[in-house]
Amino acid sequence: MGKTKHTGPIKIAKKLNPNYWVSKVPFGLGKVKPHHIKDTLKVVWENRDQLPYASRILTQGVCDGCALGVSGLKDQTLTGPHVCTTRLNVLRLNTMPAMNPEVLHQDIRELQKLNSTQLRQLGRIPYPLIRKAGEHKFERISWEVALDYIVAKMKIVDPKQIAFYLTSRGITNEVYYTAAKAARFIGTNHIDNASRICHSPSKTALTRSLGIGASSCSYKDWIGTDVLIFWGSVAANNQPVSTKYMYAAKQKGTKIIVINPYHEPAMDQYWIPSIPESALFGTKIADDFYQVHIGGDIAFMNGIMKHWFEMEIKQPGSAIHHDFVDQHATGYEALKKHVIQLPWDQIVSSSGIPFERIKELSELLAKSDSSVFVWSMGLTQHRFGTDNISQVANLALLRGFIGREHCGVMPIRGHSGVQGAGEMGADPFSLPGGGYDSINKKRIEQLWRFELPDWQGDIVGISLEKALLEEDHEQKLKVYYMSGGNFLETMPDPTFVEGCLSNIDVRIHQDIILNTSTLVGANEAVIVLPAQTRYEQTGGGTSTSTERMVYYSPEIKGPRIEEARSEWEIYVDLAKRIKPELEHLIHFQDTQSIRNEIAKANVNYDGIQHLSNKGDFFQWGGALLCEDGIFPTKDHKGKLLPIDLPELRKAEGHFYITTRRGKQFNSMIYGNNDPFNAAERHDVLMHIEDARKLFIREYDAIVVYNQNGIFHGRAKFVNIKRGNVEVYWPEGNILIPKGVYEEQAGIPEYNTKVIIEKAEVFHAQKDVKYVEKRIDDLEMDVS
């Protein structure tokens, strides 16, 4: 834990700097860009029936969008108002009325014709529902009947056949904590959260390399650092408010580097609506782009370190911060030996970055006194995601870019609730305040006063797969309790996932809206429970931001869905019904009593018990973790780890593919057109020269396929690394292999190899053997 405290928001310099302007034409007229004014007016129109309530949510509540931690219209980084289209787009989820019963209770086959966007627009879930096997309509039931049905099923199955899952949007720490406690009280350790499919490798890697499971620094450290690197992160798209921090950093002379296969327009230039200069003329965000191959990041970082070690041979101390490494790190010689022996041609080929460019970034970092490394799913959603992040930690340790101002490592979170999930114990590998090790398990058992399961819980992907086990198998998943989420649109291979969901006996969807997964049948019954939003939660609630700020969001006066309940209350009620003789062990009076217990369960959260009013917050760990090079590891040192190059093979003419987000929040889509490149949802982003070799013209109908699935789309030419293509998520998930998980963190692999052909060529080949042979050429057994 650090001793330095966050000093609060700073002012942005008001001096105009035309050097950073995108165009002298006001508001970027005629350019492909987000239309903030138009989008804001659209949000106002959507919320016209509840404008006062919507206004109170924006000005009093903590953002339920990304994890930048905007409380009301303010944060702790910069003065002035902060609002973005991401937050505005999710606003309607909180203000819309209940669904029309006639629509809700129509034939399920009619509802199944709608996509999740259309289902979302129908309104809030008004009351508990059940649809039994063979029935074609939802039936209204009481809370008593719903919970009794769930309890009766849970009591007759083995706890190993019960699993819980919690999404991240809008869920509070109080809900995560009570769900984690209730699951263990019931007797299962199968509980997982949305971090599994986004940032689980970040926590795993940072823990093993640095002893921490969160960002080591604060957003303020961006402003004034020498070099700010975004590695596999399109923050301008996914966390738009962050562009304001980037603007402030550029005003202080910070050099911004983006490392990504696609030369992202959002990171190249942006019109920041809350800064007049930028809103008028735009801001050139990135100073340089390094277009790495999909999966080539480990090679790139090994190349940076290799050049550092070569610089050291010529001039000791020219690249490595030896004082820091000698005093605060282990494994230096092993890392050096490993990196030095890697051939340059292999590094260049695997990374896709020419030697001169690797050398350029390597020397820039070597000459810098400070740097902050920011990353997101471009690094984590790989079968080697944990190794990717440990490489980032290696770079930071070798240069001493950690534990001091304007330095640090930051996994930037895309959702306001996800950082707190594991820290509250809603994770098969975690309990509040630590891992699921014997020491922490015993400590929590003493606090909770009941025994915890002594077996390892499953990650979400494995839980789903276990639904397909034989009926009498002791580990077959029979009851799945989900708080939000839609696995049909977040997990690879949606057809396979649908088969898993439909083979569960009883599935519970605790949510505020319907989505496509809610409509999938089950062996016995699907039960839908109406939940309250964070703004409706009695007694308010807290969430933890990317930078470890724990914010209190108050209950906000406004309309209510009459039968919706606070999610923490539902979990507690469920647990009490299963073991009524022990209900006193799971009882909570209100959210304040939950926060009081969280402060005891997780020492980092000592302070959460004092949050009870609008604007209350604290930052656990202080402004800087690992301050002065003291790491929370056994020897108080960081670990330098040799990381092997992953094998990346593909035949000539084939492509690496990854997924991209457009106008959406998570899997919730708000528009068919990407505001940054004008692409549509089924466009395939590819390089013009790759297309020419296949005689493909822009907007031609094309087919992208492999042994996992077939994707029909259009060619869209963009500035992407040759040999790499991107498709939109979740539409492109049909191409992603099922059952491939990162070994240490369990995140699914979201990248693979594909063949691309003109649609007319693909469909002209009537022989199935043609496709099978083409797929065989992919060598899909790469590991």
C-alpha positions, 0 to 999 in steps of 0.5 A: 500500500502506498503512503501518497494520497490522491490530491484531487482534480486539477485544471486543464490549461486553457491555452489554445494549441493549433498544432493539435487541431484536426481541422480548422473546419468547426465541429469536424463537419464533413468528417467521419466522427461521432456526432455528440450533439445529435446523439445527446439530443436523441438521448434527451428524446428517448428519456423525455418521459422521465427527464427530471429523473434522468437528470438526477441520475446524471448529476447525483449517481456514479456512472454505470458505464465505464470504470473511469469513476465519474460521480455525478458530473465530476471525477478526481482527475480533472475539474469541470463536467464529465459526460460521454455518449457511453453513459448517455446511451445506457441511461434509458435502461434506468428510466424506461417503464415496465414492458407491456404485459401483452407483449411480454406474454405473447408466444415466445416464438414471436419474442425470439424473432427480436434481437437483443437491441429490440428486446431491450427497447420493450422496457423493464421486466415488471415482475417474476416470470416462469416458462416451463419446458414445453410451454410457449409463453412466460407466466407471471408468478409471485416472488414467493413461488419463484424463490420456492421453486428455485430453492426446491431444486437447489435442495435436491441437487449436489452443490457442485451442480449449482453455479452463479454468474454476475455481469458488471454493468451497474452491479454494486460491490454490495451485490457482489459481496452478498452473492459471493457469500450466499453462494458459499453459504449454499455450498457451491464455489461455482461463482464467476463474473464478467471479468473472466471474459475481459480482464482476468489475465490482468489480475492474474499476471499483475499478482504473480509479477507485482503482487497486486491485482489492480492498477498501480497508479491513477489517471492523474499520472497520465498528465505529465508522464513522458510517454503514455502507451495504450497497448491493445486499448481503444480507450477513446471508443470504449471509455470516451471520457478518457480522451479528456485526460489524453488532451490534458496529457498532451497539454503537458507535453506527454507523448501518446503511443498506440500499439494496435493492429488497426490504426484506430481512428478513435485514437488518432483524432477525437472531438472532445465535447466538454472541451470547447477547443477540441469540440470545435477543431478536434484533437490529434490524440496519438503521436505514433502508432505501432501496428503489431500483428494480432498476438504479436505483442509478446514478440514486440516487447521481447524486442524492446527488451532485447534492444535494451540489453544490447544498449547496455552492452555498449553503454551500461545504464543507458537502458536499464534502471539498475538501481531499481532492478537490483533493489526491487526485482528478481529474475534479471539474469534469467530474463536477460539470458532468455531475451538475448538468445531470441533471433531478431528475425523471429521477433520481427516476423512474430510481432510484425514490427520492423527492427528499426521501429522496435529500436525507435520505441525502445530508445524512446522509453530508455530516454524517458524518466516516466511512463504509464502503460495502459492496456485492455482486451487487445492484450488480455483476450488471448490464450496467452493473455497472462503472459502478455501482461507479465511482459508489460510488467517486465518493461515497467520493472526494468525501467523503474516505471512503477511506484512513483508519480507519472509511472505505472501499469493500468488495466483500464476497465470497461465497466463500472462494477467489474474491478470490485467483483473479484475483490468482493469474492465473486470469483472461483479463485478468490474470496474477499481480501485475497485468494481461495488459499487455506489461510484466507479461507480460514480467515473468511470462515471465522468472519462468516462463521460457516465452512466454505467449500473445499473444492475448486470452483469452475470458470464460466466457460467450464460451467457452461460446458458441464451442462452437457455432461450425462444426466447422472454425472455428479458435476453436471450443471443443473441450476444456473443463476445469472445476474445479467449477462448474455452468453449468446453474445459474449462467449465464443460459438453462440450455437454451442452456448445455446445448446449448453443453456438449453440443457440446464434443468433450471436457469434463473435470469435476474435482470432488468431487461430481456435479452436473447439468452433469456428466451432460450428454453431449459429442461425444466424451467426458466425463471426471470426475476426483476432486479433494481438498478444501482440507482434504485437500490435502497440505501445506495451502493458502491462501485470501484473504478479502474484506479481503485476509487471506491465511490458511493452512489446514492439511492435516487428518487424516481419512478420504480418498477413495483415488483423489482427488488435490490439484487443483494436482498434477493441473494440473501433471501434465497440463501435464508430459504435454503438453510433457514436454521442458519439464516442469522449467518447471512442476514443483513439489515441494509447496505450499510451493514454490508459495507460494515462487513466488507471493511472487515472481510477485505482490509483494502476496503477499510473505509467503505463503511464510512461511505453513505452520502453523495460524493463520498469516496476513498482510494484503496491503497493510496494514489500509488501501489508498490510505492518506492519499489516495495511490492506486496509479495513475500520478498517485497520484490517484483518478479521479472519473468522470461516469456516465450514467443507464442507460436503463430503459424498460418498459411500464405493467404490466410488471416489472423482475426480479432473482434472490434466494438462499434457503437455499443456498450459491451454487447448492447448495440446502439447503432448499425454504423461505427461512428469512427470509420462508417463501417456497418456491423457485418463489415470485415475490416481488412487492408486494401492490398490483402483484398487485391490479392484476392480480387476483392473490391471494397464493399464486395460480399465476402465470406470469412470462414474456418472450422468454427463457423461461416461469417457473411459480410462486406469488405471494408478497407481500413489501415490495418496491419496486413495479414490481419482482419477485424470483425465486429463483436458479438456478430463475429463470435461464430468464428471463435473456437469454443473451449479454448481458455487461457491456462492461468486466468481462464479467459476464452481465446477471442482470436483465431485464423480464417480464410476469406473469399469472395462470396461468389467464389465460395458459393460456386464451390458446391463440394463440401470437400473444398471447404474442408480442405481449405480449413485443413490448410489453416493448421488449427492445431496451433498452441 
